């Protein structure tokens, strides 16, 4: 299986299955002498972890263990390897689903492609793989510490303009869905502040293209846009010329120094019905997916930031 590496100058290699002994990531290209705070890394992982209000009831510690690349609290400039051991998997719960293919998931396509699959939680296509991306995002943030990525939920099911982190009404809504064995998707907007100008290459490695790949590579994401996105279809060129903010901080595939604005849609969780009521599935993946998307954006920007250094 190929396709487990993301990035060019800054790369991360994700590895492990959701019900194996551990998942992890190797991050390469990190400059030396950056201060690493293991407690802060854990905070990043905890934001993605299950067990939060309105999400799955299962509890997974997701404790990060740094195996290489860090010495006396600083990066060495060598590959950083971090693992998270799987402690709360209940593989037997999936045995009865071994021959069941969830629509919208990678169950059937994986068995068709490889002739074998780890049916316990989805294997490599499990959402648990995303913890590797969060670790990568933390180390990327050390390279571009001034950049922040704020999230807002445009809609989650039939709720609109949801405050993130979730407000009480949203948590109640998700708990009701859980009791019904139902799930919903939604749309998320990310606003990236303090992004330097001149990031991105003008042909195949446009910043918008790499951000799209970063976000679209997350399993539950179904669409990506930047600036006003699909609304460009209803605009006239004369109007767009008067409103550079429509382009979300990217012109010609290169950042212009303004805030970057990207949006993406998330599909409803594939598991519904009685299986969803048992407590190990999210009624909506958005609350736990946002930290993953923020991490992927930071990693992409950090990668392009290191590329831009070549020109200086």
Buried (B, 14 or more C-beta within 10 A) or exposed (E): EEEBEBBBBBBBBBBBBBBBEBBBBBBBBBEEEBEBEBEEBBEBBBBBBBBBEBBBEBEBBBEBEBEEBBEEEBBBBEBBBBBBBBEEBEEEBBEEBEEEBBEBBBBEEBBEEEEEBBBBBBBBBBBBBBBBBBBBBBBBBBBBEEBBBEBBBEBBBEBEEBEBBBEEEBBEBBBEBBEEBBBBBBBBBBBBEEBBEBBBBEEEBBBBBBBBEBBBBBBBBEBBBBBBBEEEEEEEEEEBEEEEEBBBBBBEBBBBEBBBBBBBBBBBBBBBEEBBBBEBBBBBBBBBBBBBBBBBBBBBBBBBBBBBEEEE
